[in-house]
């Protein structure tokens, strides 16, 4: 009777080790649909002739330098000329959705930030992020991101699909501000920042593909129930106002979102709220 608990404990450890080995040794699949749907395994991508070992000096997800085996994103898309009227949509297994404008997809050697799809080796998993997130099996990383103003939300991880989609402005015209809004208005600037930074997780009045977080205009807009200081604090550090076990929203410090961009997002949200608020 005294030996049995230890026996079961050892058997449990062995089972965990066996399952972990089986999981880490399994290749994952990536779907690339640029008009023709192609499925690539991680093993195929790791052994492509254009796969390279790259060093990312300041990885957004890890907050430090990281080294990856990666494939140039532009070559992976398999399209010589990227359509200007479409975006590259990147979806992740957790519901995160990033739409990258075609103009941002520079090839190696061109001027501007260069995107690479990092591929996690099945037998050597990447470490979790400081927040405990798993970034594999595929992760979009950038070399020289500052050259094109790449933001933190344009580093999607746990990627599963790449596809062409209409630009967000043509797909969801309800998101656009009115023609009466001046070009220099923070509301108009906020429209662009919101699309880039917020729509990767949220919808707005039913517009958008992502479903990680709640809709930010339905049934109510956060500018209607947050005081201005509280909304700013919540975007900067959500846990400073609310915290729960399954909380997913990260904070946005000034490196990820400037004070000007934060004010512009709030101005845009308030503008959208006023469009449906009872008079």
Beta strands, then each sheet from edge to edge (+ up, - down):
strand 1: 29-33
strand 2: 37-41
strand 3: 52-59
strand 4: 64-72
strand 5: 86-92
strand 6: 97-101
strand 7: 114-119
strand 8: 138-143
strand 9: 159-166
sheet 1: 2+ 1- 9- 5+ 6-
sheet 2: 3+ 4- 7+ 8-
end
